[in-house]
Amino acid sequence: LVSPIPWCARIAMARVLCSEDPEGWSTSEEEEDQLAPYGYRDGILTGFWRLCNDPKKRHFVDCSNCRKVYVDINTHEMKHIDDQTECFKVILMMKFWWLDPELKLTGSITLSDGSKESGTFLELAGNGDLKLKCKLSGEVKTFKKGQYRDKTITEQEDMKDRFFPQYTFTNMQGDPTVILPPRYSFVWSDHRGTFVSWEQKIDATFSESLELHYFPLDRQLCRIKILAENTIEECQFVLLKKNNTGNVKQHCDIFIVDKEMQSLCPSYIRYNDYEMPYYNQRSMVNVVFHLDRKGDYYFNNILMMVFLVNVMALCSFVIPLEDVSGRLGLVSSCFLAVLAYRYIINEILPRKAYLTAADKYITFACVFLIMICVQTVICTCWRSRIEKMDRDIGFDEDELLSAKLRRRRRFEDQDLLEYYDKMAGVFLSLAWVTWNIYLWCLWKWSKREPWHRVYANNEEPYAPVEECTACGLRWLAKQATHTDPKCTQCCPDKDCGAQKDQVRKIYLTPKQLPEPLVPRQALPDGPKIG
């Protein structure tokens, strides 16, 4: 058993300078080792402290004898992402491998001369070599792959009653469509047992809360969460070590895959806590899709139309101020057209408490039209005042003598009003066009939200880290409580003494921490038959 050392003395820590911009935060190999979760060996947590916050009930749970289940998830197609219902549909190929120490294989082989030998496979290598104990004679014979034509393994009727790594998709909607039924195969067998392989291909729909602050230049994390039904002392998931990870063979037309991020982290094992404040914890695999939205449809069919509608509204400055009803009528019509596009976007996107970038654009377009209306009203009131001064001229001799001067002043005021009206139109036109050119450049240059903000907004538990802003100390947050602000720990450095309000939560991305905290593992080697 591992001694119950205080958690703050065992955590992986690295003293660094605090960075205000988490995007610029990178880790060296030494710091990655220091941030590794405690208690892991060969991809599994060997033990943990249960109910760690209760001194009377806490006790150590040994997990070193749990079954190690190797997992490989291949995404064949990202079929559809529905913004309105916040779900996505994919076709997955799932593969599990595990060692069954009690499973013995029986069957027969057909030799080169056509004769058959049947019995129990004492050893079965991955390259096809085998050692067979004959059923009739009891003799143990060794056969190389080229010494027999075919091999038949008797179907194991009790596989449903044997161990299987039961799992649950925690964010699946409805039941999946099975494309390829579950299929067992046996990789190798020896005195340790039989290494079993299981695979299934499904078409399933998963829910995902979309972050739309930057819509239509948003980035999304679409996740598939696979939770083991057995506790970690019974079995733990381990991702298979392989090359060319993260390739999505097909994807929908609305999004494209960020190949750099996807190659770094197509999936990962959520590490388990060495000190657990609750009773049980289970192993979980997170399959992650890093997606960038293609904004062409929204820019070309909605936002471009809003831009052109406001350009049409700017044409109202060509209408003379004498026809104020014509001006206001044109601007009002444009205002209604912009509102119509606002309702179109509402039908596409889910209802959020915040404004998306598209919402802000359309809201600003409405405010811009209101500014044109206000400017028109101000000019109309100014013009009415000038005309009223001219009508107020009486028949007194002094007034008649100054009539010419007042009329001259009226003409000067009208010229000034027309100049102001034209300059206001030029200024508003330049402002509107310049701002839209800037937005167009952002679209073409794909200026998007950085991934570290996307991870933080989604509270993605790839590598949640707590950092003391006073002394720069970092440590891994607990997976069980990283989303709860009340469970934030004070700085463990006694010389610092910083409180919870001085500790910030940072969600590292694969760019900042390229190697996952729980490393992938290769399949164990089978027997080598001499």
C-alpha positions as CSV (number, residue, x, y, z in Angstrom):
1,L,0.0,0.0,0.0
2,V,1.0,3.6,-0.6
3,S,1.3,5.7,2.5
4,P,-1.4,8.3,3.0
5,I,0.9,11.3,2.4
6,P,-1.0,14.7,2.4
7,W,-2.3,15.4,-1.1
8,C,-0.6,18.8,-1.4
9,A,2.8,17.1,-0.7
10,R,2.3,14.4,-3.5
11,I,0.9,16.4,-6.3
12,A,2.8,17.0,-9.4
13,M,4.1,20.6,-9.3
14,A,6.2,22.9,-11.4
15,R,7.3,26.4,-10.4
16,V,7.1,28.7,-13.4
17,L,6.3,32.3,-14.1
18,C,2.6,33.1,-14.4
19,S,1.4,33.8,-17.9
20,E,-1.6,36.0,-18.5
21,D,-2.1,34.4,-21.9
22,P,-2.6,30.6,-21.6
23,E,-2.1,30.3,-25.3
24,G,1.5,31.1,-24.9
25,W,1.9,28.6,-22.1
26,S,4.0,25.6,-23.2
27,T,5.5,22.8,-21.1
28,S,8.9,21.2,-21.3
29,E,9.5,17.5,-21.0
30,E,10.5,17.9,-17.4
31,E,7.3,19.8,-16.6
32,E,5.2,17.2,-18.4
33,D,6.7,14.5,-16.2
34,Q,5.9,16.6,-13.1
35,L,2.3,17.1,-14.3
36,A,1.8,13.4,-14.8
37,P,-1.0,12.0,-12.6
38,Y,0.2,10.2,-9.5
39,G,-0.2,6.4,-9.1
40,Y,-0.2,5.4,-12.8
41,R,1.9,2.5,-14.2
42,D,1.7,1.1,-17.7
43,G,-1.4,3.1,-18.4
44,I,-3.5,2.1,-15.3
45,L,-4.0,3.6,-11.9
46,T,-2.6,1.0,-9.5
47,G,-4.5,2.3,-6.5
48,F,-6.3,5.3,-5.0
49,W,-7.6,6.6,-1.6
50,R,-11.3,6.4,-1.3
51,L,-13.3,9.1,0.6
52,C,-10.0,11.0,1.0
53,N,-11.6,14.0,2.7
54,D,-13.0,11.9,5.6
55,P,-10.2,10.9,8.0
56,K,-12.3,8.1,9.6
57,K,-13.6,6.5,6.4
58,R,-10.8,7.0,4.0
59,H,-9.0,3.8,2.9
60,F,-6.8,2.6,0.1
61,V,-8.2,0.6,-2.8
62,D,-5.7,-1.6,-4.7
63,C,-6.3,-1.6,-8.5
64,S,-3.1,-3.3,-9.6
65,N,-5.0,-6.5,-10.5
66,C,-7.7,-4.9,-12.6
67,R,-8.3,-6.0,-16.2
68,K,-6.6,-3.8,-18.7
69,V,-9.0,-3.2,-21.7
70,Y,-7.3,-1.8,-24.8
71,V,-9.5,0.5,-26.8
72,D,-9.3,1.8,-30.3
73,I,-12.0,4.1,-31.8
74,N,-12.0,4.9,-35.5
75,T,-14.4,7.4,-37.0
76,H,-15.4,6.4,-40.4
77,E,-17.7,9.3,-41.2
78,M,-18.9,12.5,-39.5
79,K,-22.3,12.6,-41.2
80,H,-24.1,15.6,-39.8
81,I,-24.0,18.3,-37.2
82,D,-27.3,19.9,-36.2
83,D,-27.0,23.4,-34.8
84,Q,-30.6,23.7,-33.7
85,T,-30.8,20.4,-31.7
86,E,-27.1,20.5,-30.7
87,C,-26.2,17.0,-31.7
88,F,-24.0,15.3,-34.3
89,K,-24.1,12.0,-36.1
90,V,-21.1,9.7,-36.7
91,I,-20.2,6.2,-37.9
92,L,-17.8,4.5,-35.5
93,M,-15.8,1.4,-35.5
94,M,-15.1,0.3,-31.9
95,K,-12.5,-2.3,-31.0
96,F,-11.7,-3.7,-27.6
97,W,-8.9,-6.2,-26.5
98,W,-8.5,-7.9,-23.2
99,L,-6.9,-10.9,-21.6
100,D,-9.2,-13.7,-20.4
101,P,-7.1,-15.9,-18.1
102,E,-9.7,-18.7,-17.9
103,L,-10.6,-19.0,-21.6
104,K,-9.2,-22.1,-23.3
105,L,-9.6,-22.5,-27.0
106,T,-10.4,-25.8,-28.8
107,G,-10.7,-26.6,-32.5
108,S,-9.0,-28.3,-35.4
109,I,-6.5,-27.7,-38.1
110,T,-6.3,-29.1,-41.7
111,L,-2.8,-30.3,-42.6
112,S,-1.2,-30.0,-46.0
113,D,-2.0,-33.7,-46.8
114,G,-5.7,-33.1,-46.0
115,S,-5.8,-34.8,-42.7
116,K,-7.2,-33.1,-39.6
117,E,-6.0,-32.8,-36.1
118,S,-8.4,-31.6,-33.3
119,G,-7.8,-30.8,-29.7
120,T,-7.0,-27.9,-27.3
121,F,-4.8,-25.0,-28.4
122,L,-2.1,-24.8,-25.7
123,E,-0.4,-21.9,-27.4
124,L,-1.6,-19.8,-30.4
125,A,0.8,-17.1,-31.7
126,G,-0.2,-14.0,-33.5
127,N,1.9,-15.0,-36.6
128,G,-0.1,-18.3,-37.0
129,D,2.2,-20.7,-35.2
130,L,0.4,-22.9,-32.7
131,K,0.9,-25.8,-30.2
132,L,-2.0,-28.3,-30.2
133,K,-2.8,-31.0,-27.7
134,C,-4.4,-33.7,-29.7
135,K,-7.8,-34.9,-28.4
136,L,-7.3,-38.6,-29.2
137,S,-3.7,-39.3,-28.4
138,G,-3.1,-36.5,-25.9
139,E,0.2,-35.7,-27.7
140,V,1.3,-32.1,-27.9
141,K,2.3,-31.1,-31.4
142,T,3.8,-27.9,-32.7
143,F,2.8,-26.5,-36.1
144,K,4.2,-23.6,-38.0
145,K,2.0,-21.5,-40.1
146,G,3.0,-23.1,-43.4
147,Q,2.5,-26.6,-42.1
148,Y,-1.3,-26.5,-42.2
149,R,-3.9,-25.2,-44.6
150,D,-6.6,-24.0,-42.3
151,K,-7.4,-23.4,-38.7
152,T,-10.9,-23.6,-37.1
153,I,-11.6,-22.5,-33.6
154,T,-14.7,-23.9,-32.0
155,E,-17.3,-21.3,-31.3
156,Q,-17.3,-20.3,-27.7
157,E,-21.0,-20.6,-26.6
158,D,-20.4,-19.1,-23.2
159,M,-18.8,-15.8,-24.4
160,K,-22.0,-13.9,-23.3
161,D,-21.4,-15.3,-19.7
162,R,-17.7,-14.4,-19.6
163,F,-16.1,-11.1,-18.9
164,F,-16.9,-8.3,-21.2
165,P,-16.0,-4.6,-20.6
166,Q,-19.5,-3.2,-20.3
167,Y,-19.6,0.5,-21.3
168,T,-22.1,3.4,-21.7
169,F,-22.1,6.3,-24.1
170,T,-23.0,9.1,-21.6
171,N,-24.0,11.6,-24.3
172,M,-25.8,9.3,-26.8
173,Q,-29.2,10.2,-28.1
174,G,-31.5,7.2,-28.6
175,D,-30.3,3.8,-29.7
176,P,-27.5,3.4,-32.2
177,T,-27.9,1.7,-35.6
178,V,-25.7,-1.4,-35.7
179,I,-23.9,-1.6,-39.1
180,L,-21.6,-4.4,-38.2
181,P,-22.8,-6.8,-35.5
182,P,-20.5,-7.5,-32.5
183,R,-17.8,-10.0,-33.5
184,Y,-15.2,-11.8,-31.4
185,S,-11.8,-13.1,-32.4
186,F,-8.8,-14.4,-30.6
187,V,-5.4,-12.8,-31.1
188,W,-3.2,-15.3,-29.2
189,S,-3.4,-17.8,-26.4
190,D,-0.9,-19.4,-23.9
191,H,-0.6,-20.2,-20.2
192,R,-1.6,-16.6,-19.3
193,G,-5.0,-17.1,-21.0
194,T,-6.5,-16.0,-24.3
195,F,-6.2,-12.5,-25.7
196,V,-9.7,-11.6,-26.9
197,S,-10.6,-9.1,-29.6
198,W,-14.1,-7.6,-30.0
199,E,-15.3,-5.1,-32.6
200,Q,-18.6,-3.4,-33.6
201,K,-19.5,-0.8,-36.1
202,I,-22.4,1.6,-35.3
203,D,-24.2,4.7,-36.6
204,A,-25.1,6.9,-33.6
205,T,-26.2,10.4,-32.6
206,F,-24.5,12.2,-29.7
207,S,-25.5,15.4,-28.0
208,E,-23.0,18.3,-27.6
209,S,-23.5,21.8,-26.2
210,L,-22.3,24.2,-28.9
211,E,-20.3,27.3,-28.0
212,L,-21.4,29.9,-30.5
213,H,-19.8,33.2,-29.3
214,Y,-17.8,33.5,-32.5
215,F,-20.5,32.1,-34.9
216,P,-20.1,31.9,-37.9
217,L,-16.3,31.7,-37.3
218,D,-16.7,29.4,-34.4
219,R,-14.8,26.3,-33.4
220,Q,-16.5,23.3,-31.8
221,L,-15.4,20.4,-29.7
222,C,-17.7,17.5,-30.5
223,R,-17.1,14.7,-28.0
224,I,-18.0,11.0,-27.6
225,K,-17.8,10.0,-24.0
226,I,-17.4,6.2,-23.3
227,L,-17.8,5.4,-19.6
228,A,-16.9,1.9,-18.2
229,E,-19.7,0.4,-16.1
230,N,-17.2,-1.4,-13.9
231,T,-15.2,0.5,-11.3
232,I,-11.5,1.0,-11.8
233,E,-10.6,-1.7,-9.4
234,E,-12.3,-4.2,-11.8
235,C,-11.2,-2.9,-15.2
236,Q,-9.6,0.2,-16.8
237,F,-9.6,1.5,-20.3
238,V,-6.2,2.0,-22.1
239,L,-5.9,3.5,-25.5
240,L,-4.1,1.6,-28.2
241,K,-0.8,2.9,-29.3
242,K,-0.8,3.3,-33.1
243,N,0.3,5.5,-36.0
244,N,-1.8,7.8,-38.1
245,T,-4.3,8.7,-35.4
246,G,-7.1,11.2,-35.8
247,N,-7.9,10.8,-39.5
248,V,-11.6,11.4,-40.0
249,K,-12.3,9.8,-43.4
250,Q,-15.3,11.9,-44.2
251,H,-16.9,14.9,-42.6
252,C,-20.0,17.0,-43.2
253,D,-20.0,20.1,-45.5
254,I,-20.6,22.6,-42.7
255,F,-17.4,21.9,-40.8
256,I,-13.8,21.0,-41.5
257,V,-11.5,19.2,-39.2
258,D,-8.5,21.0,-37.8
259,K,-5.9,18.5,-38.9
260,E,-3.2,19.7,-36.6
261,M,-5.2,19.5,-33.4
262,Q,-6.9,16.3,-34.5
263,S,-3.6,14.6,-35.1
264,L,-2.4,15.6,-31.6
265,C,-5.5,14.4,-29.8
266,P,-8.2,12.3,-31.5
267,S,-9.0,10.6,-28.2
268,Y,-7.6,10.3,-24.7
269,I,-8.2,8.6,-21.4
270,R,-9.5,10.8,-18.7
271,Y,-7.1,10.2,-15.8
272,N,-8.5,9.0,-12.5
273,D,-7.8,10.7,-9.2
274,Y,-5.3,9.2,-6.8
275,E,-7.2,10.8,-3.9
276,M,-10.9,10.5,-4.5
277,P,-13.4,12.5,-2.4
278,Y,-16.2,10.1,-3.4
279,Y,-16.6,6.3,-3.1
280,N,-16.2,5.0,-6.7
281,Q,-14.6,6.2,-9.9
282,R,-14.8,4.7,-13.4
283,S,-12.6,4.8,-16.4
284,M,-13.6,7.0,-19.3
285,V,-12.5,7.4,-23.0
286,N,-13.1,10.8,-24.6
287,V,-13.2,10.9,-28.4
288,V,-12.7,14.5,-29.5
289,F,-13.4,16.1,-32.9
290,H,-11.7,19.5,-33.4
291,L,-14.0,21.3,-35.9
292,D,-13.9,24.7,-37.7
293,R,-17.1,25.9,-39.2
294,K,-17.2,26.9,-42.8
295,G,-18.7,30.4,-42.7
296,D,-19.3,30.7,-46.5
297,Y,-23.0,30.0,-46.4
298,Y,-23.7,32.5,-43.6
299,F,-21.5,35.2,-45.1
300,N,-22.7,34.8,-48.7
301,N,-26.4,34.3,-48.0
302,I,-27.2,36.2,-44.8
303,L,-24.6,38.6,-43.7
304,M,-23.8,39.8,-47.2
305,M,-27.5,40.5,-47.7
306,V,-27.6,42.5,-44.5
307,F,-24.6,44.5,-45.7
308,L,-26.3,45.2,-49.0
309,V,-29.6,46.2,-47.3
310,N,-27.7,48.8,-45.3
311,V,-25.9,50.1,-48.4
312,M,-29.3,50.6,-49.9
313,A,-30.3,52.5,-46.7
314,L,-27.3,54.8,-47.2
315,C,-28.7,55.7,-50.6
316,S,-31.4,57.6,-48.7
317,F,-29.0,60.5,-48.4
318,V,-29.5,61.1,-52.1
319,I,-33.2,61.9,-51.4
320,P,-33.6,65.6,-50.7
321,L,-34.6,66.6,-47.1
322,E,-37.8,68.1,-48.5
323,D,-38.9,64.5,-49.1
324,V,-38.4,63.4,-45.5
325,S,-41.2,60.7,-45.7
326,G,-39.3,59.1,-48.6
327,R,-36.1,58.9,-46.7
328,L,-37.7,57.5,-43.6
329,G,-39.8,55.1,-45.6
330,L,-36.7,53.6,-47.3
331,V,-34.8,53.3,-44.0
332,S,-37.8,51.7,-42.4
333,S,-38.1,49.1,-45.2
334,C,-34.4,48.3,-44.8
335,F,-34.8,47.9,-41.0
336,L,-37.6,45.4,-41.5
337,A,-35.5,43.4,-44.0
338,V,-32.6,43.2,-41.5
339,L,-35.0,41.9,-38.8
340,A,-36.2,39.3,-41.2
341,Y,-32.6,37.9,-41.6
342,R,-32.4,38.0,-37.8
343,Y,-35.3,35.6,-37.6
344,I,-33.7,33.4,-40.2
345,I,-30.6,33.0,-38.0
346,N,-32.8,32.3,-35.0
347,E,-34.3,29.3,-36.8
348,I,-30.8,27.9,-37.6
349,L,-29.2,28.3,-34.2
350,P,-30.2,27.1,-30.7
351,R,-31.4,29.7,-28.2
352,K,-28.4,30.9,-26.2
353,A,-28.3,33.4,-23.3
354,Y,-25.5,35.4,-25.0
355,L,-25.2,37.1,-28.4
356,T,-23.2,35.4,-31.1
357,A,-21.0,37.3,-33.5
358,A,-23.7,37.1,-36.1
359,D,-26.2,38.5,-33.6
360,K,-23.9,41.4,-32.8
361,Y,-23.4,42.1,-36.5
362,I,-27.2,42.2,-37.2
363,T,-27.8,44.2,-34.0
364,F,-25.2,46.7,-35.0
365,A,-26.8,46.9,-38.5
366,C,-30.1,47.8,-36.8
367,V,-28.4,50.4,-34.7
368,F,-26.8,51.8,-37.8
369,L,-30.2,52.2,-39.5
370,I,-31.5,53.9,-36.4
371,M,-28.6,56.3,-36.6
372,I,-29.6,57.2,-40.1
373,C,-33.1,57.8,-38.9
374,V,-32.0,60.0,-36.0
375,Q,-29.7,62.0,-38.4
376,T,-32.6,62.5,-40.8
377,V,-34.9,63.7,-37.9
378,I,-32.3,66.1,-36.7
379,C,-31.8,67.6,-40.1
380,T,-35.6,67.8,-40.6
381,C,-36.0,69.7,-37.3
382,W,-33.1,72.0,-38.3
383,R,-34.7,72.7,-41.6
384,S,-38.2,73.4,-40.0
385,R,-36.6,75.9,-37.7
386,I,-35.0,77.8,-40.6
387,E,-38.3,77.9,-42.4
388,K,-40.1,79.1,-39.3
389,M,-37.7,82.0,-38.8
390,D,-38.5,83.1,-42.4
391,R,-42.3,83.0,-41.8
392,D,-42.0,85.0,-38.6
393,I,-41.1,88.2,-40.5
394,G,-43.7,90.9,-39.7
395,F,-44.8,94.2,-41.5
396,D,-42.9,96.7,-39.2
397,E,-40.5,99.0,-41.0
398,D,-37.5,97.6,-39.0
399,E,-38.5,94.1,-39.8
400,L,-38.9,94.9,-43.5
401,L,-35.6,96.6,-43.6
402,S,-33.9,93.5,-42.2
403,A,-35.8,91.0,-44.3
404,K,-33.1,90.7,-46.9
405,L,-30.5,90.1,-44.2
406,R,-32.6,87.3,-42.7
407,R,-33.3,85.7,-46.0
408,R,-29.6,85.8,-46.8
409,R,-29.0,84.1,-43.4
410,R,-31.6,81.5,-44.2
411,F,-29.9,80.6,-47.4
412,E,-26.6,80.3,-45.6
413,D,-28.2,78.0,-43.0
414,Q,-29.7,75.9,-45.7
415,D,-26.4,75.5,-47.4
416,L,-24.8,74.6,-44.1
417,L,-27.6,72.0,-43.5
418,E,-27.1,70.4,-46.9
419,Y,-23.3,70.3,-46.3
420,Y,-23.8,68.7,-42.9
421,D,-26.3,66.2,-44.4
422,K,-23.8,65.2,-47.2
423,M,-20.9,64.9,-44.8
424,A,-23.0,62.7,-42.5
425,G,-23.8,60.5,-45.4
426,V,-20.2,60.2,-46.5
427,F,-19.0,59.5,-43.0
428,L,-21.6,56.8,-42.3
429,S,-20.9,55.2,-45.7
430,L,-17.2,55.1,-45.1
431,A,-17.6,53.7,-41.6
432,W,-20.0,51.0,-42.7
433,V,-17.9,49.9,-45.7
434,T,-14.6,50.0,-43.8
435,W,-15.9,48.0,-40.9
436,N,-17.3,45.3,-43.3
437,I,-14.0,45.1,-45.2
438,Y,-12.3,44.4,-41.8
439,L,-14.8,41.6,-41.1
440,W,-14.3,40.2,-44.6
441,C,-10.6,40.1,-44.0
442,L,-11.1,38.2,-40.7
443,W,-13.3,35.7,-42.6
444,K,-10.8,35.2,-45.4
445,W,-7.9,34.9,-43.0
446,S,-9.9,32.5,-40.7
447,K,-9.3,34.6,-37.6
448,R,-11.0,32.3,-35.1
449,E,-11.2,31.8,-31.4
450,P,-8.0,30.2,-30.0
451,W,-8.3,26.6,-29.0
452,H,-7.3,27.2,-25.3
453,R,-10.4,29.4,-25.0
454,V,-12.5,26.7,-26.6
455,Y,-11.2,24.1,-24.1
456,A,-11.8,26.5,-21.2
457,N,-15.4,27.3,-22.3
458,N,-16.1,23.6,-22.6
459,E,-14.2,22.7,-19.4
460,E,-12.5,19.9,-21.4
461,P,-10.7,17.6,-18.9
462,Y,-7.8,16.8,-21.2
463,A,-5.4,18.4,-18.7
464,P,-7.1,20.6,-16.1
465,V,-4.5,22.5,-14.2
466,E,-4.7,24.9,-11.2
467,E,-2.2,27.7,-11.0
468,C,-1.4,30.1,-8.2
469,T,-1.2,33.6,-9.6
470,A,0.9,34.7,-6.6
471,C,3.8,32.3,-6.8
472,G,3.4,30.5,-10.2
473,L,2.9,27.0,-8.7
474,R,0.9,24.5,-10.9
475,W,-0.7,21.3,-10.1
476,L,-3.2,18.9,-11.7
477,A,-6.8,19.5,-10.7
478,K,-9.0,16.6,-9.6
479,Q,-11.1,15.1,-12.4
480,A,-14.0,14.6,-9.9
481,T,-14.2,18.3,-8.9
482,H,-12.4,20.4,-11.5
483,T,-15.7,21.9,-12.7
484,D,-16.8,23.0,-9.2
485,P,-15.3,26.4,-8.2
486,K,-15.9,25.6,-4.5
487,C,-13.5,22.7,-4.7
488,T,-10.6,24.9,-5.9
489,Q,-7.6,24.2,-3.6
490,C,-5.5,26.9,-1.9
491,C,-1.9,27.2,-2.9
492,P,-0.1,24.2,-1.4
493,D,3.1,26.2,-0.9
494,K,3.1,27.1,2.8
495,D,5.5,30.0,2.1
496,C,3.0,31.5,-0.4
497,G,-0.3,31.1,1.5
498,A,-2.5,32.2,-1.4
499,Q,-6.2,31.6,-1.0
500,K,-8.7,30.2,-3.5
501,D,-9.4,33.5,-5.1
502,Q,-5.8,33.7,-6.2
503,V,-5.8,30.3,-7.9
504,R,-7.0,30.1,-11.5
505,K,-8.2,27.1,-13.5
506,I,-6.5,26.5,-16.9
507,Y,-7.5,23.8,-19.4
508,L,-4.4,22.8,-21.3
509,T,-4.8,21.8,-25.0
510,P,-2.8,19.2,-27.0
511,K,-0.7,22.1,-28.4
512,Q,0.4,23.0,-24.9
513,L,0.7,19.4,-23.7
514,P,1.3,17.2,-26.8
515,E,1.6,13.9,-24.9
516,P,-1.6,12.8,-23.1
517,L,-1.3,12.4,-19.3
518,V,-2.3,8.7,-19.6
519,P,0.0,7.4,-22.4
520,R,-1.2,5.0,-25.0
521,Q,-0.1,1.4,-24.7
522,A,0.9,-1.2,-27.3
523,L,-0.8,-4.6,-27.3
524,P,1.0,-7.2,-25.3
525,D,3.1,-9.7,-27.2
526,G,1.8,-13.2,-27.6
527,P,3.8,-16.4,-27.2
528,K,6.8,-17.2,-29.4
529,I,6.6,-20.8,-30.5
530,G,10.0,-22.3,-31.3
